């Protein structure tokens, strides 16, 4: 697998780079800060990119010729619109124009149809970010790409538990270690069963007891 990771210097992105290289994949890192990109271990190459400029992103894709893209980009406050929406939409457009069909976008719980199950505290804290991510989800979903959207729960930086799980259910809530999330993202990217799916990602041990009918999405057997 030749994969370009946008947001590779972030706390989740770094796990993706390490784990992807550990699987024997050819991993490229793309972002704004070339110095930080070159500090990553396991990368096959780096590319400086302006996520507000589709021609810049397209140049990266045409140069690296990946089979797939993972976008973990994200911002807060005033940067949310620029990064979470415009940046992701630029990646979607560039992928389509360059013939890179496989795209996995990391979003968040409380986006899209999961908003109805989110706490008022989360909405009050990061409502504009969630709105921007939701619009980017919709943009990708209406593309002709082989897309997957993963909405992680609350992210932690602790040691992986090995209990990360995917759910095709907007009611899911919980937390997940970034290292476990990275594993799920790579598994989903490599599995055709995840194409066209919006999946929630949490540590199964942090799921609330109710509702009791939430079932895990098994990449190995999903149709």
Sine and cosine of phi, psi and omega as CSV:
sin_phi,cos_phi,sin_psi,cos_psi,sin_omega,cos_omega
0.00,0.00,0.80,-0.60,0.14,-0.99
-0.97,-0.23,0.90,-0.44,-0.11,-0.99
-0.75,-0.66,0.67,-0.75,0.14,-0.99
-0.98,-0.22,0.78,-0.63,0.03,-1.00
-0.95,-0.32,0.90,-0.44,0.13,-0.99
-1.00,-0.01,0.76,-0.65,-0.12,-0.99
1.00,0.04,0.44,0.90,-0.11,-0.99
-0.92,0.38,-0.37,0.93,-0.02,-1.00
-1.00,0.04,-0.06,1.00,0.05,-1.00
-0.96,0.28,0.11,-0.99,-0.09,-1.00
-0.93,0.37,-0.51,0.86,0.13,-0.99
-0.99,0.12,-0.64,0.77,-0.01,-1.00
-0.84,0.55,-0.62,0.79,0.00,-1.00
-0.89,0.45,-0.63,0.78,0.07,-1.00
-0.91,0.41,-0.62,0.78,0.02,-1.00
-0.88,0.48,-0.68,0.73,0.01,-1.00
-0.88,0.47,-0.77,0.64,-0.04,-1.00
-0.89,0.46,-0.74,0.68,-0.05,-1.00
-0.95,0.32,-0.61,0.79,0.03,-1.00
-0.89,0.46,-0.70,0.71,0.05,-1.00
-0.89,0.46,-0.58,0.81,0.02,-1.00
-0.91,0.40,-0.38,0.92,0.07,-1.00
-1.00,0.08,-0.04,1.00,-0.03,-1.00
1.00,0.05,0.19,0.98,0.03,-1.00
-0.97,0.23,0.39,-0.92,0.13,-0.99
-1.00,-0.05,0.94,-0.34,-0.16,-0.99
-0.94,-0.34,0.83,-0.56,0.08,-1.00
-0.94,-0.35,0.58,-0.82,-0.01,-1.00
-0.91,-0.43,0.76,-0.65,0.00,-1.00
-0.82,-0.57,0.67,-0.74,-0.01,-1.00
-0.04,-1.00,-0.13,-0.99,-0.08,-1.00
-0.99,0.10,-0.54,0.84,-0.14,-0.99
-0.97,-0.25,0.99,-0.16,-0.06,-1.00
-0.91,0.41,-0.52,0.86,0.02,-1.00
-0.89,0.46,-0.75,0.66,0.01,-1.00
-0.91,0.41,-0.60,0.80,0.03,-1.00
-0.88,0.48,-0.65,0.76,-0.03,-1.00
-0.95,0.30,-0.18,0.98,0.06,-1.00
-0.99,0.11,-0.18,0.98,-0.03,-1.00
-0.96,0.29,0.58,-0.81,0.03,-1.00
-0.99,-0.10,0.67,-0.74,0.11,-0.99
1.00,-0.08,0.02,1.00,-0.04,-1.00
-0.99,0.13,0.55,-0.83,0.07,-1.00
-1.00,0.02,-0.29,0.96,0.00,-1.00
0.07,-1.00,0.30,-0.96,0.00,-1.00
-0.79,-0.61,0.34,-0.94,0.04,-1.00
-0.55,-0.83,0.79,-0.61,0.11,-0.99
-0.99,0.17,0.68,-0.73,-0.13,-0.99
-0.56,-0.83,0.56,-0.83,0.13,-0.99
-0.97,-0.25,0.95,-0.30,-0.11,-0.99
-0.95,0.32,-0.13,0.99,0.09,-1.00
-1.00,0.00,-0.03,1.00,-0.11,-0.99
-0.83,-0.56,0.95,-0.31,-0.05,-1.00
-0.87,0.49,-0.58,0.82,0.00,-1.00
-0.91,0.42,-0.54,0.84,0.05,-1.00
-0.92,0.39,-0.70,0.71,0.02,-1.00
-0.92,0.39,-0.66,0.75,0.01,-1.00
-0.89,0.46,-0.61,0.79,0.03,-1.00
-0.89,0.46,-0.63,0.78,0.05,-1.00
-0.90,0.45,-0.74,0.68,-0.03,-1.00
-0.92,0.40,-0.65,0.76,0.03,-1.00
-0.92,0.40,-0.51,0.86,0.00,-1.00
-0.98,0.20,-0.65,0.76,-0.08,-1.00
-1.00,0.01,-0.40,0.91,0.03,-1.00
0.79,0.61,0.85,0.53,0.01,-1.00
-0.97,0.23,0.35,-0.94,0.16,-0.99
-1.00,0.05,-0.36,0.93,-0.09,-1.00
-0.44,-0.90,0.32,-0.95,0.01,-1.00
-0.77,-0.64,0.66,-0.75,0.23,-0.97
-0.87,-0.49,0.80,-0.61,0.08,-1.00
-0.94,-0.33,0.90,-0.44,0.08,-1.00
-0.91,-0.40,0.31,0.95,-0.09,-1.00
-0.93,0.37,0.46,-0.89,0.02,-1.00
-0.13,-0.99,0.42,-0.91,0.00,-1.00
-0.62,-0.79,0.06,-1.00,0.05,-1.00
-0.74,-0.68,0.37,-0.93,0.06,-1.00
0.87,0.50,-0.69,-0.72,-0.06,-1.00
-0.88,0.48,-0.41,0.91,-0.02,-1.00
-0.98,0.21,-0.20,0.98,-0.11,-0.99
-0.87,0.50,-0.73,0.69,-0.02,-1.00
-0.89,0.45,-0.72,0.70,-0.06,-1.00
-0.90,0.44,-0.71,0.70,-0.12,-0.99
-1.00,0.04,-0.82,0.57,-0.14,-0.99
-0.93,0.37,-0.57,0.82,-0.01,-1.00
-0.98,-0.19,-0.90,0.44,-0.09,-1.00
-0.89,0.46,-0.68,0.74,0.00,-1.00
-0.88,0.48,-0.74,0.67,0.02,-1.00
-0.91,0.41,-0.63,0.78,0.02,-1.00
-0.91,0.41,-0.57,0.82,0.06,-1.00
-0.90,0.43,-0.65,0.76,0.05,-1.00
-0.89,0.45,-0.69,0.73,0.03,-1.00
-0.86,0.51,-0.74,0.67,-0.01,-1.00
-0.89,0.46,-0.69,0.72,-0.03,-1.00
-0.92,0.40,-0.63,0.78,0.03,-1.00
-0.87,0.49,-0.70,0.72,-0.01,-1.00
-0.90,0.44,-0.66,0.75,-0.05,-1.00
-0.96,0.27,-0.40,0.92,-0.04,-1.00
-0.99,-0.16,-0.01,1.00,0.04,-1.00
0.98,0.20,0.35,0.94,0.09,-1.00
-1.00,-0.07,0.98,-0.19,-0.17,-0.98
-0.99,0.17,-0.52,0.86,-0.15,-0.99
-1.00,-0.03,0.89,-0.45,-0.03,-1.00
-0.72,-0.70,0.79,-0.62,0.11,-0.99
-0.91,-0.42,0.83,-0.56,-0.01,-1.00
-0.93,-0.38,0.80,-0.61,0.04,-1.00
-1.00,-0.01,0.86,-0.50,-0.03,-1.00
-0.92,-0.38,-0.76,-0.65,0.00,-1.00
-0.32,-0.95,0.54,-0.84,0.24,-0.97
-0.84,0.54,0.48,-0.88,-0.07,-1.00
0.99,0.12,0.13,0.99,0.14,-0.99
-0.99,-0.15,0.38,-0.93,0.08,-1.00
0.81,0.58,-0.71,-0.70,-0.06,-1.00
-0.96,0.29,-0.13,0.99,0.08,-1.00
-0.99,0.12,-0.15,0.99,0.01,-1.00
-0.86,0.51,-0.58,0.81,-0.04,-1.00
-0.88,0.47,-0.32,0.95,-0.05,-1.00
-0.94,-0.33,0.15,0.99,-0.04,-1.00
-1.00,0.06,0.42,-0.91,0.03,-1.00
-0.98,0.22,0.48,-0.88,0.05,-1.00
-0.88,0.47,-0.51,0.86,0.00,-1.00
-0.89,0.45,-0.70,0.71,0.00,-1.00
-0.91,0.41,-0.68,0.73,-0.02,-1.00
-0.89,0.46,-0.66,0.75,0.01,-1.00
-0.91,0.41,-0.56,0.83,-0.09,-1.00
-0.98,0.22,-0.69,0.73,-0.12,-0.99
-0.71,-0.71,0.56,0.83,-0.03,-1.00
-0.81,0.59,-0.74,0.68,0.00,-1.00
-0.89,0.46,-0.58,0.82,0.05,-1.00
-0.91,0.42,-0.71,0.71,0.01,-1.00
-0.89,0.46,-0.64,0.77,0.03,-1.00
-0.89,0.46,-0.69,0.72,0.00,-1.00
-0.90,0.44,-0.69,0.73,0.02,-1.00
-0.90,0.43,-0.62,0.79,0.01,-1.00
-0.90,0.45,-0.67,0.74,0.02,-1.00
-0.91,0.42,-0.61,0.79,0.05,-1.00
-0.92,0.40,-0.61,0.79,0.10,-1.00
-0.84,0.54,-0.75,0.66,-0.04,-1.00
-0.88,0.48,-0.64,0.77,-0.01,-1.00
-0.88,0.47,-0.70,0.71,0.01,-1.00
-0.93,0.38,-0.67,0.75,-0.03,-1.00
-0.88,0.47,-0.49,0.87,-0.02,-1.00
-1.00,-0.05,0.15,0.99,0.09,-1.00
-1.00,0.07,0.11,-0.99,0.03,-1.00
-0.99,-0.11,0.28,0.96,-0.05,-1.00
-0.99,0.13,0.26,-0.96,0.13,-0.99
-1.00,0.04,1.00,0.07,-0.18,-0.98
-0.98,-0.20,0.42,-0.91,0.21,-0.98
-0.68,-0.74,0.69,-0.72,0.09,-1.00
-0.90,-0.44,0.78,-0.63,0.03,-1.00
-0.88,-0.48,0.80,-0.60,0.02,-1.00
-0.95,-0.31,0.98,-0.18,0.03,-1.00
-0.97,0.23,0.41,-0.91,0.13,-0.99
-0.98,0.18,-0.36,-0.93,0.01,-1.00
-0.86,0.51,0.80,-0.60,-0.11,-0.99
-1.00,-0.05,0.70,-0.72,0.04,-1.00
-0.84,-0.54,0.35,-0.94,-0.02,-1.00
-0.96,-0.27,0.29,0.96,0.00,-1.00
-0.97,0.25,-0.05,-1.00,0.03,-1.00
-0.92,0.40,0.53,-0.85,0.04,-1.00
-0.90,0.44,0.58,-0.81,0.01,-1.00
-0.98,-0.20,-0.30,0.95,-0.10,-0.99
0.97,0.25,0.18,0.98,-0.05,-1.00
-0.95,-0.32,0.24,0.97,0.04,-1.00
-0.92,0.40,0.62,-0.79,-0.03,-1.00
-0.54,-0.84,0.44,-0.90,0.04,-1.00
-0.97,-0.25,0.54,-0.84,-0.03,-1.00
-0.66,-0.75,0.75,-0.66,0.07,-1.00
-1.00,-0.07,0.89,0.45,-0.14,-0.99
-0.39,-0.92,0.87,-0.48,-0.05,-1.00
-0.95,0.31,-0.15,0.99,-0.02,-1.00
-0.99,0.16,-0.16,0.99,-0.12,-0.99
-0.91,0.41,0.63,-0.77,0.14,-0.99
-0.63,-0.78,0.42,-0.91,0.02,-1.00
0.43,-0.90,-0.20,-0.98,0.00,-1.00
-0.84,-0.54,0.24,-0.97,0.05,-1.00
-0.38,-0.92,0.64,-0.77,0.08,-1.00
-0.95,0.31,0.61,-0.79,-0.03,-1.00
-0.86,0.52,-0.59,0.81,0.01,-1.00
-0.91,0.42,-0.63,0.77,0.06,-1.00
-0.93,0.36,-0.61,0.79,0.06,-1.00
-0.87,0.49,-0.70,0.72,0.00,-1.00
-0.84,0.54,-0.66,0.75,0.03,-1.00
-0.87,0.49,-0.70,0.71,0.00,-1.00
-0.90,0.43,-0.63,0.77,-0.01,-1.00
-0.89,0.45,-0.69,0.72,0.01,-1.00
-0.92,0.39,-0.64,0.77,0.05,-1.00
-0.88,0.48,-0.71,0.71,-0.03,-1.00
-0.91,0.41,-0.65,0.76,-0.02,-1.00
-0.86,0.50,-0.60,0.80,-0.08,-1.00
-1.00,0.07,-0.01,1.00,-0.11,-0.99
-0.90,-0.44,0.90,-0.43,0.00,-1.00
-0.84,0.55,-0.42,0.91,-0.02,-1.00
-0.89,0.46,-0.31,0.95,-0.02,-1.00
-1.00,0.03,-0.15,0.99,-0.04,-1.00
-0.91,0.41,0.74,-0.68,-0.01,-1.00
0.97,0.22,0.31,0.95,-0.04,-1.00
-0.90,-0.43,0.55,-0.83,0.19,-0.98
-0.94,-0.34,0.93,-0.37,-0.15,-0.99
-0.89,-0.46,0.64,-0.77,0.11,-0.99
-1.00,-0.03,0.55,-0.84,-0.03,-1.00
-0.76,-0.65,0.89,-0.46,0.06,-1.00
-0.59,-0.81,0.25,-0.97,0.16,-0.99
-0.97,0.25,0.83,-0.56,-0.11,-0.99
-0.87,0.49,-0.38,0.93,0.00,-1.00
-0.98,0.22,-0.18,0.98,-0.01,-1.00
-0.98,-0.21,0.02,1.00,0.04,-1.00
-0.90,0.43,0.67,-0.75,0.12,-0.99
-0.92,0.38,0.36,-0.93,-0.03,-1.00
-0.92,0.40,-0.49,0.87,-0.01,-1.00
-0.87,-0.50,0.59,-0.81,-0.04,1.00
-0.97,0.26,0.49,-0.87,-0.13,-0.99
-1.00,0.09,-0.13,0.99,-0.11,-0.99
-0.99,-0.14,0.24,0.97,0.02,-1.00
-0.97,0.26,0.80,-0.60,-0.04,-1.00
-0.90,-0.44,0.57,-0.82,0.03,-1.00
-0.93,0.36,0.52,-0.86,0.10,-1.00
-1.00,-0.05,0.92,-0.40,-0.06,-1.00
-1.00,-0.08,0.94,-0.33,-0.01,-1.00
-0.87,0.49,-0.46,0.89,-0.08,-1.00
-0.96,0.27,-0.44,0.90,-0.10,-0.99
-0.85,-0.53,-0.12,0.99,-0.06,-1.00
-0.91,0.42,0.62,-0.79,0.01,-1.00
-1.00,0.07,0.00,0.00,0.00,0.00
